[in-house]
Amino acid sequence: MWRVARDSQTLDLNSSYSYVLFARDFARSCRVAVQDDRVVGFVLGYRRPDDPTRLFVWQVAVDADQRGRGLSGRMLDDLVTAAGDDDPIRWVETTITDDNIASQRLFASFARRWNVGESVEPLFEADHFPDGHDPEPVHLIGPFMPA
């Protein structure tokens, strides 16, 4: 996952340790795509501790040679579907910088495919970050209805 994030040249690269921890501690809310024994994509997410019906998607990445095949969307779909009726995800949250058009399109398409709403609101402003990071508005997608 670290390599895929690094090679994306667009994602904030976290420590390799953080990716290993996510894979261990949040495996139920993350997905990894593997082809020929090589990780080619991933979705990192976690259920919000204050509301486990909300899945926060932290990062989505797919290798350049795998893009355009719907892999990111299928991984997101699987997270919602696999949760099941006993542990449903009602809302998906993510933050996306204003210049990340690909991610905006991915999540808008995800909302359309599930026939749910998407709203965008301010969350983290530039002054929340000590390093000149762009603002990260939150995209709230849902509600997903139980089957």
C-alpha positions as CSV (number, residue, x, y, z in Angstrom):
1,M,0.0,0.0,0.0
2,W,2.8,2.4,0.8
3,R,4.3,1.8,-2.6
4,V,1.0,2.4,-4.4
5,A,0.5,5.6,-2.4
6,R,4.1,6.8,-3.1
7,D,3.8,6.0,-6.8
8,S,0.5,7.9,-7.1
9,Q,2.6,11.1,-6.7
10,T,-0.6,12.8,-5.5
11,L,-1.5,11.3,-2.1
12,D,-0.1,12.4,1.2
13,L,2.4,9.6,1.8
14,N,2.1,8.2,5.3
15,S,4.7,6.1,7.1
16,S,4.9,2.5,6.0
17,Y,4.1,1.6,9.6
18,S,0.8,3.4,9.4
19,Y,-0.3,1.3,6.4
20,V,0.7,-1.9,8.2
21,L,-1.3,-0.8,11.2
22,F,-4.4,0.0,9.1
23,A,-4.1,-3.4,7.5
24,R,-4.1,-5.1,10.9
25,D,-6.4,-2.9,13.0
26,F,-8.9,-1.8,10.4
27,A,-9.0,-4.8,8.0
28,R,-12.8,-4.9,8.1
29,S,-13.0,-1.3,6.8
30,C,-10.1,-1.4,4.3
31,R,-9.7,-3.2,1.0
32,V,-6.6,-4.2,-1.0
33,A,-6.6,-5.2,-4.6
34,V,-4.0,-7.8,-5.6
35,Q,-2.9,-8.9,-9.1
36,D,-0.2,-11.4,-9.7
37,D,0.8,-11.3,-6.0
38,R,1.3,-7.5,-6.2
39,V,-0.9,-4.9,-4.4
40,V,-2.3,-2.7,-7.2
41,G,-4.8,-0.7,-5.2
42,F,-6.3,0.0,-1.8
43,V,-8.9,1.8,0.2
44,L,-8.1,2.8,3.7
45,G,-11.0,3.5,6.0
46,Y,-12.3,3.2,9.5
47,R,-15.6,3.4,11.3
48,R,-16.0,6.6,13.3
49,P,-15.7,5.8,17.0
50,D,-18.5,8.2,17.9
51,D,-20.8,6.7,15.2
52,P,-19.9,3.3,13.8
53,T,-22.5,3.6,11.1
54,R,-20.2,6.2,9.5
55,L,-17.2,4.9,7.4
56,F,-14.5,7.5,7.0
57,V,-12.5,6.8,3.8
58,W,-9.0,8.1,4.4
59,Q,-7.2,7.1,1.2
60,V,-7.9,5.5,-2.1
61,A,-5.1,4.6,-4.6
62,V,-4.7,2.5,-7.7
63,D,-1.6,1.8,-9.7
64,A,-1.4,3.9,-12.9
65,D,-1.6,0.7,-15.1
66,Q,-4.9,-0.3,-13.3
67,R,-6.7,3.0,-13.6
68,G,-9.9,3.4,-15.7
69,R,-11.1,-0.2,-14.9
70,G,-13.4,0.7,-12.0
71,L,-11.3,-0.8,-9.4
72,S,-11.6,2.0,-6.8
73,G,-15.4,2.0,-7.2
74,R,-15.6,-1.8,-6.8
75,M,-13.5,-1.6,-3.6
76,L,-15.8,1.1,-2.2
77,D,-18.9,-0.9,-3.2
78,D,-17.5,-3.9,-1.4
79,L,-17.0,-2.0,1.8
80,V,-20.7,-1.0,1.9
81,T,-22.0,-4.4,0.8
82,A,-19.7,-6.5,3.0
83,A,-20.8,-4.7,6.1
84,G,-24.1,-6.5,6.0
85,D,-27.4,-5.9,7.7
86,D,-26.1,-6.6,11.2
87,D,-23.4,-4.0,11.0
88,P,-24.6,-1.5,8.3
89,I,-22.7,1.5,7.0
90,R,-25.3,4.3,6.7
91,W,-22.9,7.1,5.7
92,V,-19.5,7.3,3.9
93,E,-17.3,10.3,4.7
94,T,-14.2,11.5,3.0
95,T,-12.2,14.6,2.6
96,I,-11.0,15.8,-0.8
97,T,-9.0,18.9,-1.7
98,D,-10.6,21.2,-4.2
99,D,-8.0,20.4,-6.8
100,N,-8.4,16.6,-6.6
101,I,-10.9,16.2,-9.5
102,A,-10.3,12.4,-9.9
103,S,-11.4,11.8,-6.3
104,Q,-14.4,14.1,-6.5
105,R,-15.5,12.2,-9.6
106,L,-14.9,8.8,-7.9
107,F,-17.1,9.7,-4.9
108,A,-19.8,11.4,-7.0
109,S,-20.0,8.3,-9.2
110,F,-20.2,6.1,-6.1
111,A,-23.1,8.2,-4.7
112,R,-24.9,8.0,-8.1
113,R,-24.4,4.2,-8.3
114,W,-25.9,3.7,-4.9
115,N,-28.6,6.3,-5.6
116,V,-27.8,8.3,-2.4
117,G,-27.0,12.0,-1.8
118,E,-23.7,13.7,-1.5
119,S,-23.1,16.9,0.3
120,V,-19.9,18.9,0.7
121,E,-19.1,21.0,3.7
122,P,-16.0,22.7,5.2
123,L,-14.2,20.6,7.7
124,F,-10.4,21.2,7.8
125,E,-9.3,24.7,6.7
126,A,-5.8,25.5,5.7
127,D,-5.1,27.1,9.1
128,H,-5.7,23.7,10.7
129,F,-2.5,22.4,9.1
130,P,1.0,23.5,10.2
131,D,2.5,22.8,6.7
132,G,0.6,24.8,4.1
133,H,-1.8,21.9,3.4
134,D,-4.8,22.8,1.3
135,P,-8.3,22.8,2.9
136,E,-10.0,19.4,3.1
137,P,-13.8,19.8,2.9
138,V,-15.8,16.7,3.9
139,H,-18.0,14.8,1.4
140,L,-20.8,13.1,3.2
141,I,-22.4,10.3,1.1
142,G,-25.6,8.5,2.1
143,P,-27.7,7.5,3.7
144,F,-27.3,3.9,2.6
145,M,-30.4,1.9,3.4
146,P,-30.4,-1.6,4.8
147,A,-31.3,-4.2,2.2
